[in-house]
Amino acid sequence: MKGGNDKKMLLENKVGMIFGVANKRSIAWACATAAASQGARMAFTYQADRIKENVSELAHTLNDSLVVPCDVSEQAQVDAAFDAVKQKYGRLDFLVHSIAFAPREALEGEFVATTRDAFRTALEISAFSLTQVAMAAAPLMTEGGSIVTMSYYGAEKVVINYNVMGVAKAALEASTRYLASDLGKDNIRVNAISAGPINTLSARGVKNMGALLGYVGQRSPLKRNVTAAEVGNTALFLVSDLSSGITGETIYVDCGYNIMGI
Ligand code: 0WD
């Protein structure tokens, strides 16, 4: 029997895969550091060579990590990334999907002007990719698992300039529910975090992000904006067994902004 001081970490012996680290401000990196603090070992994917170095530098600060290329628009790269995870760790316990993309011109002006190409790209990279990685992850989650994705309030209400990304996030939240329904029988849970605005690389692609941060910071019940670390801690909860009864949900981590009417 172990002594009373031996506290087991929440993610001891767990293996994760993190999609969407671009730099140290990325929400995905906050999720990874939270998970690492509780003993997880993780593989990190990077989208393109321009961020390879960034991701490698960050990942190598963590114990027993792996760094693999994976642009989700290339199925062969997705397959290769999961093969590499299987080779190194043998299985997977959790996955954080924290990626999104829409052409910059689609993130300003009127939604009604969205082109077919912008719509297709936004929905493919920001929504379909969740199903794509869930499909690849499920066979590796032999002891059950937890998948977490990142959404935003623009899925539910109109946020000026968010446009086609709001439509993509609505599809992402619906996908979360359908995937949770399919994968629940294998004890794989799928949840979304709807994060308040945070000043990251992607966020700067949305026109007038600074104004949005100010607006939300003033009106949220907590009278401030949420931090990436707070989102990371919620992701930690969702990938740990503490949340074993939760699946298919979208959990707001936004200092309460979404509950406000007038
Ligand atoms: O206010 C915010 N920052 C919020 C972000 C509020 C609520 C939700 N989110 C969501 C985003 O929509 C996204 O889904 O959180 C997720 C992570 O966003 P982030 O941490 O704000 O942004 P960032 O650090 O830029 O990471 C997103 C990354 C990309 O970075 P860049 O900026 O280089 O596009 O998504 C990745 C890429 O690394 N990504 C891809 N990964 C694989 N294949 C692809 C792709 N095709 N496209 C983008």
Residues whose N, C-alpha, C, O or C-beta is under 5 A from the ligand:
A	BS01	0WD	G20 V21 A22 N23 R25 S26 I27 A28 Q47 C70 D71 V72 S73 S98 I99 A100 F101 I125 M150 S151 Y152 A195 G196 P197 I198 T200 L201 S202 A203
